[in-house]
Amino acid sequence: MRTPQVFLLPDKPVESLDAYIAGGGGEALKQALTMPREQIIAEVKKSGLRGRGGAGFPTGLKWAGVAHDPCPTKYLVCNGSEGEPGSFKDHMLMRKNPYQLLEGIAIGAYAIQAKKAFLGIKASSQKEVRAVRRAIAEMLEGNVLGPTPIELVLGPEDYLFGEEKALLEVIEGRDPMPREADNPPYVDGLFVTDPTEPNPTVVNNVETLSNIPHIVQRGAGWFRTIGTPDSPGTMIFTVCEDVRRPGVYELPMGTSLRTLVYDYAGGPPAGQQFKGFLSGVANRVVLPSRLDTPLNFNSLHAIGSGLGSGGFIAYDNTACMVRVAHMFATFLWLESCNQCSSCKVGTNQSMTYLEKLMEGRRDGTDIDFVIEGAMMAPHGNRCYLPVEHSLSCPSIVGSFSGEFIAHYGRGCQDCRSLVLPKIHDFDEDKHTFTYSPGRITP
């Protein structure tokens, strides 16, 4: 099932620069290079495009802040790591149309007068790396990549590679360790050697920048005809686990969660009912009673959850939510940089007592320790990772308290095994995901 408003994710991969240009590709960059930079930024502002990496920050405002900074050296970084469990949209965009992404990077870099642009991708994402490398080579040879150099940076498998300050560390040749400084990259950016010259840096994700050529070429007014007033455009949603048609679907913002999981993902397995949905590991659980919630930033926030990067992990009534909570906590603890107590102590505490509940070794007091551990953030944490745990874990416990009580003193009784949906590959014909070998099985 498709919608006529799909424009980011083609049905078939764009396999050459000639094919991209034949479909109108490259025209937006040509147009942008004839426009005043301020006009490009103003158009992106008017479009209402919000970041698709999770926070939903207005893209035009971020660009304007960096462009107007008096520091003469600026950078643009595209985050292509996408390590969030349950999400695979950026991978699909890079596989199916890397030219669109590179054109968006080139336009953004030109608009903010960036000295250089970087695209960070995990070295393990071999299909994406090959597609992007091919596209860069073709576009350079065809002289259609714009005046700003674009460098591909291959990073580690770590989840924290996707944290924007840790991403900058990798670009600078270090490990993906979140910086101690509170300032975001658009204040203190790349290669800072003098505090009076902070080199402000725009960091946008793959889907965000893939929208830019369409906005420049078709205009902000066109973009706002799709989606909702607070969240214009489309978004690419991933749906995995307990659905009949797992997949990656581009839909107008404002489409209901019900439409996504039933009309596109096929509903729950035969004979089962949905129990809950989690947008990655960073948001509170969404219950089936909220299925008619529109998928946009404000609506998900209004029900106490979040849109995140649009990756929804669906669980049906056969899933043990104690195991889900333990699996998420374990993932976040293992992926922690251990630089702050919120993760090193707090997330570890939650994980440990959830494991005791699963094994039936303790009683109801364990829940207090689980929540206490989760709520150690945000207190001195260097990045958002422990905050993610403070949102998802207490939400799962509160929404399914009966299941947790049932585990007191008896543990899991024939609860099915669960696998963390850290997606590595997708077979579009079979509608099946392959998960990373680094998965967690409680």
C-alpha positions as CSV (number, residue, x, y, z in Angstrom):
1,M,0.0,0.0,0.0
2,R,1.4,3.4,-1.0
3,T,0.2,7.0,-0.7
4,P,0.5,9.6,-3.4
5,Q,2.3,11.9,-1.0
6,V,5.4,9.7,-0.7
7,F,8.5,11.5,-2.1
8,L,11.5,10.5,0.0
9,L,11.6,6.7,-0.3
10,P,11.3,5.4,-3.8
11,D,9.8,2.0,-4.6
12,K,13.0,1.0,-6.4
13,P,16.6,2.1,-5.7
14,V,18.0,5.0,-7.6
15,E,21.1,3.1,-8.9
16,S,23.0,5.8,-10.9
17,L,23.5,9.5,-11.0
18,D,22.0,9.5,-14.6
19,A,18.8,8.0,-13.2
20,Y,18.7,10.5,-10.4
21,I,19.1,13.5,-12.8
22,A,16.6,12.0,-15.1
23,G,14.1,12.2,-12.3
24,G,14.8,15.8,-11.5
25,G,17.7,15.3,-9.1
26,G,20.3,17.9,-8.8
27,E,18.0,20.8,-9.8
28,A,17.5,21.9,-6.2
29,L,21.3,22.4,-5.6
30,K,21.6,24.3,-8.9
31,Q,18.8,26.5,-7.8
32,A,20.2,27.0,-4.3
33,L,23.6,28.0,-5.6
34,T,21.9,31.0,-7.3
35,M,20.1,32.1,-4.2
36,P,21.2,34.2,-1.3
37,R,22.1,31.9,1.6
38,E,19.6,33.7,3.9
39,Q,16.8,33.0,1.4
40,I,17.5,29.2,1.6
41,I,17.5,29.3,5.4
42,A,14.3,31.4,5.4
43,E,12.6,28.8,3.1
44,V,13.6,25.9,5.3
45,K,12.3,27.9,8.3
46,K,8.9,28.6,6.5
47,S,8.6,24.9,5.6
48,G,8.4,24.0,9.3
49,L,10.7,21.0,8.8
50,R,11.6,19.4,12.2
51,G,14.5,17.1,12.8
52,R,13.7,13.5,12.1
53,G,16.4,12.1,14.4
54,G,14.3,12.1,17.6
55,A,14.2,15.6,19.1
56,G,12.1,17.3,16.4
57,F,14.0,20.6,16.7
58,P,13.1,23.1,13.9
59,T,15.8,22.7,11.2
60,G,15.7,26.2,9.9
61,L,16.3,27.7,13.4
62,K,19.3,25.5,13.9
63,W,20.7,26.5,10.6
64,A,20.0,30.2,11.2
65,G,21.8,30.1,14.6
66,V,24.9,28.7,13.1
67,A,24.8,30.8,10.0
68,H,24.5,34.0,12.1
69,D,27.3,33.1,14.5
70,P,30.3,35.5,14.1
71,C,32.8,32.6,14.2
72,P,34.1,32.4,10.6
73,T,34.5,28.6,10.7
74,K,31.4,26.4,10.6
75,Y,30.7,22.8,9.8
76,L,27.8,20.6,8.9
77,V,27.5,17.0,10.1
78,C,25.0,14.3,8.9
79,N,24.2,11.6,11.4
80,G,23.8,8.4,9.6
81,S,24.5,6.0,12.5
82,E,20.9,5.0,13.3
83,G,21.6,2.6,16.2
84,E,18.1,3.1,17.8
85,P,16.5,-0.3,18.3
86,G,13.4,-0.6,16.1
87,S,14.4,2.0,13.5
88,F,15.7,1.4,10.0
89,K,14.5,4.4,7.9
90,D,17.9,6.1,7.5
91,H,19.5,2.9,6.3
92,M,16.7,2.6,3.7
93,L,17.2,6.1,2.5
94,M,20.9,5.7,2.0
95,R,20.4,2.4,0.2
96,K,17.6,3.6,-2.1
97,N,18.6,7.2,-2.8
98,P,22.0,8.3,-1.5
99,Y,22.1,11.1,-4.2
100,Q,19.1,12.8,-2.5
101,L,20.9,12.8,0.8
102,L,24.1,14.2,-0.6
103,E,22.3,16.9,-2.4
104,G,20.6,17.9,0.9
105,I,24.0,17.9,2.7
106,A,25.5,20.1,-0.1
107,I,22.6,22.6,0.1
108,G,22.8,22.8,3.9
109,A,26.5,23.2,3.9
110,Y,26.3,26.0,1.3
111,A,23.5,27.7,3.2
112,I,25.4,28.0,6.5
113,Q,28.8,28.6,4.7
114,A,30.3,25.4,6.1
115,K,34.0,24.9,5.7
116,K,33.4,21.2,5.3
117,A,30.6,18.6,5.7
118,F,30.8,15.1,7.2
119,L,28.6,12.1,6.9
120,G,29.0,9.6,9.8
121,I,27.9,6.0,9.1
122,K,28.7,2.8,11.0
123,A,31.5,0.8,9.3
124,S,29.3,-2.3,9.7
125,S,26.5,-0.8,7.5
126,Q,28.2,-2.1,4.4
127,K,25.3,-1.7,1.9
128,E,24.8,1.9,3.0
129,V,28.6,2.7,2.8
130,R,28.8,1.2,-0.7
131,A,25.8,3.2,-1.9
132,V,27.1,6.5,-0.5
133,R,30.6,6.0,-1.8
134,R,29.3,5.2,-5.2
135,A,27.1,8.3,-5.2
136,I,29.9,10.6,-4.0
137,A,32.2,9.4,-6.7
138,E,29.6,9.8,-9.4
139,M,28.5,13.3,-8.2
140,L,32.1,14.5,-7.9
141,E,32.9,13.3,-11.4
142,G,29.7,14.9,-12.7
143,N,30.5,18.1,-10.8
144,V,27.1,18.1,-9.2
145,L,28.1,18.0,-5.5
146,G,28.5,21.7,-4.8
147,P,31.5,23.7,-3.5
148,T,31.7,22.2,0.0
149,P,33.9,19.1,0.5
150,I,31.9,16.2,1.9
151,E,33.8,13.5,3.9
152,L,32.5,10.1,4.7
153,V,33.4,9.0,8.3
154,L,33.1,5.3,9.2
155,G,32.3,4.8,12.9
156,P,32.1,2.0,15.5
157,E,29.1,-0.1,16.3
158,D,28.5,1.7,19.6
159,Y,25.0,3.1,20.2
160,L,26.6,6.3,21.4
161,F,28.1,6.9,18.0
162,G,24.6,8.3,17.2
163,E,24.8,10.8,20.2
164,E,25.6,14.1,18.5
165,K,28.5,15.1,20.8
166,A,30.0,11.6,20.7
167,L,29.6,11.7,16.9
168,L,31.8,14.8,16.8
169,E,34.4,13.0,18.9
170,V,34.5,10.2,16.3
171,I,34.9,12.7,13.5
172,E,37.9,14.2,15.4
173,G,39.5,10.7,15.6
174,R,38.5,9.7,19.2
175,D,36.2,7.1,20.7
176,P,32.4,7.9,20.9
177,M,32.4,9.4,24.4
178,P,29.9,12.2,25.0
179,R,31.6,15.4,25.8
180,E,31.4,16.8,29.3
181,A,30.5,20.3,28.0
182,D,26.8,21.1,28.2
183,N,26.8,23.2,25.0
184,P,25.3,21.5,22.0
185,P,27.3,21.3,18.7
186,Y,25.6,24.3,17.2
187,V,27.3,26.3,20.0
188,D,30.6,24.4,20.5
189,G,31.4,22.4,17.4
190,L,34.2,20.6,15.6
191,F,37.9,21.0,16.0
192,V,37.8,23.7,18.6
193,T,41.2,24.8,19.8
194,D,40.4,28.4,20.9
195,P,37.3,29.0,23.1
196,T,36.8,32.3,21.3
197,E,36.3,30.4,18.1
198,P,33.8,27.7,18.8
199,N,33.3,26.5,15.2
200,P,29.5,26.0,15.5
201,T,28.3,22.9,13.8
202,V,24.9,21.9,12.4
203,V,24.1,18.2,13.1
204,N,21.1,16.8,11.2
205,N,20.1,13.2,10.6
206,V,19.8,11.5,7.2
207,E,16.0,11.8,6.8
208,T,16.1,15.5,7.8
209,L,18.6,16.4,5.1
210,S,16.9,14.2,2.5
211,N,13.9,16.5,2.7
212,I,16.0,19.6,1.8
213,P,16.2,19.2,-2.0
214,H,12.4,18.8,-2.2
215,I,11.8,21.9,-0.1
216,V,14.2,24.1,-2.1
217,Q,12.9,22.9,-5.4
218,R,9.1,22.8,-4.7
219,G,8.9,25.4,-2.0
220,A,7.9,25.7,1.7
221,G,4.2,26.1,0.7
222,W,4.2,22.8,-1.1
223,F,5.9,21.0,1.9
224,R,3.2,22.4,4.3
225,T,0.4,20.9,2.2
226,I,1.6,17.5,3.6
227,G,1.3,16.5,7.3
228,T,0.1,18.7,10.1
229,P,0.7,22.4,11.0
230,D,3.1,21.5,13.8
231,S,4.7,18.6,11.9
232,P,4.7,19.2,8.1
233,G,5.9,16.7,5.6
234,T,6.1,12.9,5.6
235,M,8.0,10.7,8.0
236,I,9.4,7.3,7.4
237,F,8.2,4.8,10.1
238,T,9.7,1.4,11.0
239,V,7.4,-1.2,12.5
240,C,8.8,-4.4,13.9
241,E,8.2,-7.4,16.2
242,D,4.6,-8.5,16.8
243,V,3.0,-7.4,13.5
244,R,2.2,-9.4,10.3
245,R,4.0,-7.1,7.9
246,P,7.1,-5.6,9.5
247,G,8.5,-2.9,7.4
248,V,9.5,0.6,6.6
249,Y,6.7,2.9,5.5
250,E,6.6,6.6,4.4
251,L,3.4,8.3,5.5
252,P,2.2,11.9,5.9
253,M,2.8,13.2,9.4
254,G,-0.5,13.1,11.3
255,T,-1.4,9.6,10.1
256,S,-2.8,7.7,13.1
257,L,-0.8,4.9,14.8
258,R,-3.8,2.7,14.1
259,T,-3.4,3.2,10.4
260,L,0.4,2.5,10.6
261,V,0.2,-0.8,12.5
262,Y,-3.0,-2.1,11.0
263,D,-3.4,-0.9,7.4
264,Y,0.4,-1.0,6.7
265,A,2.0,-3.4,9.2
266,G,-1.0,-5.8,9.0
267,G,-2.0,-5.8,12.7
268,P,-1.0,-8.3,15.3
269,P,-0.3,-12.0,14.6
270,A,-3.4,-14.2,14.1
271,G,-5.4,-14.7,17.3
272,Q,-3.4,-12.1,19.3
273,Q,-4.1,-8.5,20.4
274,F,-1.7,-5.6,20.8
275,K,-0.4,-4.9,24.3
276,G,1.8,-1.9,23.8
277,F,4.1,0.1,21.5
278,L,7.5,1.6,22.1
279,S,9.1,4.2,19.9
280,G,12.6,2.8,20.3
281,V,14.1,2.7,23.8
282,A,13.8,6.4,24.5
283,N,10.1,7.0,25.1
284,R,7.2,6.0,27.3
285,V,5.0,3.1,26.2
286,V,1.9,3.8,24.1
287,L,-1.1,1.6,25.0
288,P,-3.6,0.3,22.5
289,S,-6.2,2.7,23.9
290,R,-4.1,5.4,22.2
291,L,-4.1,3.9,18.7
292,D,-5.9,6.8,17.2
293,T,-3.2,9.3,18.2
294,P,-1.8,11.2,15.2
295,L,1.8,10.5,14.5
296,N,3.3,13.9,14.9
297,F,5.6,15.5,17.5
298,N,2.9,17.4,19.5
299,S,0.3,14.7,19.6
300,L,2.7,12.0,20.9
301,H,4.0,14.4,23.5
302,A,0.5,15.2,24.6
303,I,-0.2,11.6,25.6
304,G,3.0,11.5,27.5
305,S,5.2,9.7,25.0
306,G,7.2,10.8,22.0
307,L,7.6,10.3,18.3
308,G,11.4,9.6,18.5
309,S,12.9,8.6,15.1
310,G,9.6,6.9,14.0
311,G,10.6,3.3,14.9
312,F,7.8,1.5,16.6
313,I,8.3,-1.8,18.4
314,A,5.0,-3.6,18.7
315,Y,4.3,-6.2,21.4
316,D,1.2,-8.4,21.6
317,N,-0.4,-10.1,24.6
318,T,2.1,-13.0,24.5
319,A,5.0,-10.7,25.3
320,C,6.3,-10.5,28.9
321,M,6.7,-6.8,29.7
322,V,9.1,-7.6,32.6
323,R,11.4,-9.1,30.0
324,V,10.9,-6.1,27.8
325,A,11.9,-3.7,30.6
326,H,14.9,-5.8,31.4
327,M,16.0,-6.1,27.8
328,F,15.8,-2.3,27.3
329,A,17.6,-1.6,30.5
330,T,20.4,-4.1,29.7
331,F,20.9,-2.6,26.3
332,L,21.2,0.9,27.6
333,W,23.6,-0.2,30.4
334,L,25.8,-2.2,28.0
335,E,25.9,0.8,25.6
336,S,26.7,3.3,28.3
337,C,30.1,5.1,28.3
338,N,30.1,4.7,32.1
339,Q,31.2,8.3,32.6
340,C,28.4,9.3,34.9
341,S,26.6,7.6,37.8
342,S,23.2,7.9,36.1
343,C,24.2,4.9,33.9
344,K,27.0,3.3,35.8
345,V,24.9,3.0,38.9
346,G,21.3,3.8,38.1
347,T,20.7,1.8,34.9
348,N,22.7,-1.1,36.3
349,Q,20.5,-1.1,39.4
350,S,17.3,-1.3,37.4
351,M,18.7,-4.0,35.2
352,T,19.9,-6.1,38.2
353,Y,16.6,-6.0,40.1
354,L,14.6,-6.6,36.9
355,E,16.7,-9.8,36.5
356,K,15.9,-10.8,40.0
357,L,12.2,-10.4,39.3
358,M,12.4,-12.5,36.2
359,E,14.1,-15.2,38.2
360,G,11.7,-15.1,41.1
361,R,14.4,-14.5,43.6
362,R,12.9,-11.5,45.3
363,D,9.6,-9.7,46.1
364,G,7.8,-6.4,45.5
365,T,10.5,-4.3,47.1
366,D,12.5,-4.9,43.9
367,I,10.2,-2.6,42.0
368,D,11.2,0.3,44.2
369,F,14.9,-0.3,43.4
370,V,14.1,-0.6,39.7
371,I,12.3,2.8,39.7
372,E,15.0,4.4,41.9
373,G,17.7,3.3,39.5
374,A,15.8,4.7,36.5
375,M,15.2,8.0,38.2
376,M,18.9,8.7,38.8
377,A,18.7,10.6,35.6
378,P,18.8,13.5,34.8
379,H,21.4,14.2,37.5
380,G,24.8,14.9,36.2
381,N,24.4,12.7,33.1
382,R,26.6,13.6,30.1
383,C,24.2,12.5,27.4
384,Y,20.5,11.6,26.9
385,L,21.0,7.8,27.3
386,P,20.1,7.6,31.0
387,V,17.2,10.0,30.4
388,E,15.9,7.4,27.8
389,H,15.9,4.8,30.6
390,S,14.2,7.1,33.0
391,L,11.3,7.5,30.5
392,S,10.9,3.9,29.2
393,C,11.5,1.8,32.3
394,P,9.1,3.4,34.8
395,S,6.5,3.7,32.0
396,I,6.6,0.0,31.3
397,V,6.4,-0.8,35.1
398,G,3.5,1.6,35.6
399,S,1.5,0.4,32.6
400,F,1.9,-3.3,33.3
401,S,2.1,-3.4,37.1
402,G,0.0,-6.5,37.2
403,E,2.6,-8.4,35.3
404,F,5.3,-7.3,37.6
405,I,3.3,-8.3,40.7
406,A,2.7,-11.7,39.1
407,H,6.5,-12.2,39.0
408,Y,7.0,-11.7,42.7
409,G,8.5,-14.8,44.2
410,R,7.8,-16.9,41.1
411,G,9.6,-15.2,38.2
412,C,8.9,-15.9,34.5
413,Q,6.6,-18.9,33.9
414,D,6.9,-20.0,30.3
415,C,7.4,-16.4,29.1
416,R,8.5,-16.4,25.5
417,S,12.0,-15.3,24.6
418,L,12.5,-11.8,23.3
419,V,15.2,-10.4,21.1
420,L,16.2,-6.7,21.0
421,P,15.2,-5.4,17.6
422,K,18.5,-3.8,16.7
423,I,18.0,-4.0,13.0
424,H,20.8,-4.9,10.6
425,D,19.0,-5.6,7.4
426,F,15.6,-5.7,5.7
427,D,14.2,-8.0,3.0
428,E,11.5,-5.9,1.3
429,D,10.0,-8.8,-0.6
430,K,9.6,-11.0,2.5
431,H,8.9,-8.2,4.9
432,T,11.4,-9.5,7.4
433,F,14.1,-7.8,9.4
434,T,17.5,-9.3,10.4
435,Y,18.7,-8.2,13.7
436,S,22.3,-7.4,14.7
437,P,24.5,-10.3,16.0
438,G,25.0,-8.1,19.1
439,R,21.3,-8.6,20.2
440,I,20.4,-9.2,23.8
441,T,18.3,-12.3,24.7
442,P,17.1,-12.3,28.4
